[in-house]
């Protein structure tokens, strides 16, 4: 078999059997191999940022690597922003990036660029294949690298001749190394903080935000009087009725400082010490109180769940928890579409096991409290701050979980980055309900312009933050890609459309004009 | 004044007074400075690949640097593919990339990445500003670097505090260095080739493809019996009635080898020795005959026009040329929409001084012969092979030349990459007529799948090359971004729609179903 076939077989062997693709000439042998190998599902994306974001969404929900097939340096470049987000989400992703044949590179043909240099800033592992005979093992090594806790970005560059030459053989995939346990010293330091008598916060992310991790953290908190909180952006939170509810550190610096100001001890559980998303003149970069002592229970790659179990034992935490049950909110009355009423609608109507892909940016900051009592669901966030993730993320999550409803809460500004994802949702008939919050602006930036001290902005500045003139018509754009939908401008209309979208089997889009 | 204002003032001083932007928080001071400084026109783009491609189109038509304002590493990453194309077009571009404040970087906030590493593969010049006092000079140095012949990509990274701190001052912009003259030895080598009696080709690109350069090359050819040809992809060709017509080296390797097989001498005029776009099993990378001796008259950065003038003198070329005038083609009869009939329509109806932005990919390969006799126009190509340039390129060209009609010939696959450009065309009311060749596939790849030897492709492979299921509705997508248009599926319909698009003042889109 040729190198391409050995790579596809190795990927299937390694459980990497979904690939989000946008291939070109140099990847044609990989494409041709798809029909020779059983078990690989390829999902065509019309832009590479869709492919990488979908691989992230797939990985977050499947708990195994998502993969992509990309076309040389520029194809990889188009996917880098969502690889940045995937890296911040600690998602395992394997990228296969086609390259000119090894002997062709030196001629500097028009599509030539330094692919390794482009890959490195967003990848934990980069390798260029050298011959067909070792491509299978290169693929196996990429899968192992991606699978390394907490989840890594592995990029394998595949020169065309290493794909088309014969002599390929399946790679041997190393067993996934278990997460290393935390040290006794880390447990002791956390115990000292919990027993200090000072206000103490357990700051969580990663697997600590799955239901079991949250339950452990809440039991520790119940016993010790500590509080729990999630960092601002997280790859996946399991929440809703019957689960422990957790608030997040707020995005605005002033609010974050205020929420954290009383804590004098902080225990990091997979998280890093909280940092402002951006710097602002005269505001701090570090959000914890200057007198707060910060301990690390577990780093992102360590055995976070084991550490929480150990700590729960040490403090004598209760074996179970009567989690205070938030009640499912009532549906709001009719009126203009505002954030609180949207949140209540989501909380009231969200079906069991829904997957929320949240790129609401400004509109969605207040969605958490009113959705605590919703049916159990997963909440996936924009982790790296690079907008244009939501629609691809929802696409990948829906491929990973075909039995679950995916609800994509999307800003109009961020949605425009990677709207091509809607076509893939239509082609694959994915069960994604997209809701675009149409405020016709980069609303976040209007606030940021003030925050950085740029007062009294003039017309030219405000023009750069406005999406009006002309208004985007999301229903028309979605229809153009095969996704039905409707526009609403009242809560009564929104609730009706939301019910219609939930009842649809397949993609549906609601443009909610704020 | 603060650093941001000093930078904007320096850019305006340096003639870099159009900026294609997609700003974020870290760029808010640059945005705020826009209202303090007269003379800077900012054009908002809803995706960074639109901004960089528009800067390229602007630069190609304005003959001075286009500029962009981008948001940190991921914003730059989204623009890299079209910077790759700009680099291959030898277009001068200045990128301003916002970055976290200098003191904030070490905290590794979510949007942090290695911006310099991302910039380098697609930039000739990269610098990170260090303080407000020198940002003006950094900007001046960026403009000088971009302006260096034949045109370079200069990327200035702007930490937020270097923008918001006071103490900025305008930079001093170095005079643009003239292109160095070619050597006597280069002239002599070219003369020996021309006098060898062997079949000789002058291979042109860059400024050699403007009207004056082409005329010089044609006069040399007329005197010496040499032939002239352009490389396959070129930033800009001046052509049409009254100008010298030049064919290009074909894209398919077999055709290119055939066209070049009889030449035993080749003189490079700004061009490089012709190379296959991709490698294919059993086909050559180098397209010239193995016995062809290749000489360089002028490299891309040398004084190409001066070299042609010198060579014309040396051979005693005629002072003027009775260029054989191709006639304007007749309009085709009705029938299905096919490439030859499209080309005839373009040739017959294209208005004087039109700017053609050609990303037709497969459909447009045969457009050149029938448009030779059209009214004088410029033809801009996809130079780096990274699809998704056409709509942004047309946007930038229209900003540079508001009095001229821009016609964007676009593939459906390539158009989907950066369709957000249509919104900018609507907002700025740019006079762009977009024609999408809707063949519902990555048609080029169907051929390439065969070319690389992957025969009898199966359903899964073909699915990766098809844009059907569902069909894209371009008219609906364009309407969603404020651009009117219509779909046509016959030549009579196309001709009528083309006339309507030409008559429109502002953007218009035709979806031509093939």
Interface residues (C-beta under 8 A of the other chain):
Chain A: X21 X23 X24 X25 X26 X28 X29 X31 X32 X34 X35 X42 X44 X46 X47 X49 X72 X73 X74 X75 X77 X78 X80 X81 X84 X85 X88 X100 X101 X103 X104 X107 X108 X109 X110 X111 X113 X114 X117 X118 X120 X121 X122 X160 X161 X164 X233 X272 X275 X276 X277 X278 X279 X281 X285 X286 X383 X384 X385 X386 X388 X413 X416 X417 X419 X420 X423 X426 X427 X444 X445 X448 X449 X451 X452 X453 X454 X457 X458 X459 X460 X461 X463 X464 X465 X466 X467 X469 X470 X471 X472 X473 X474 X475 X476 X477 X478 X479 X480 X481 X482
Chain B: X21 X23 X24 X25 X26 X28 X29 X31 X32 X34 X35 X42 X44 X46 X47 X49 X72 X73 X74 X75 X77 X78 X80 X81 X84 X85 X88 X100 X101 X103 X104 X107 X108 X109 X110 X111 X113 X114 X117 X118 X120 X121 X122 X160 X161 X164 X233 X272 X275 X276 X277 X278 X279 X281 X285 X286 X383 X384 X385 X386 X388 X413 X416 X417 X419 X420 X423 X426 X427 X444 X445 X448 X449 X451 X452 X453 X454 X457 X458 X459 X460 X461 X463 X464 X465 X466 X467 X469 X470 X471 X472 X473 X474 X475 X476 X477 X478 X479 X480 X481 X482
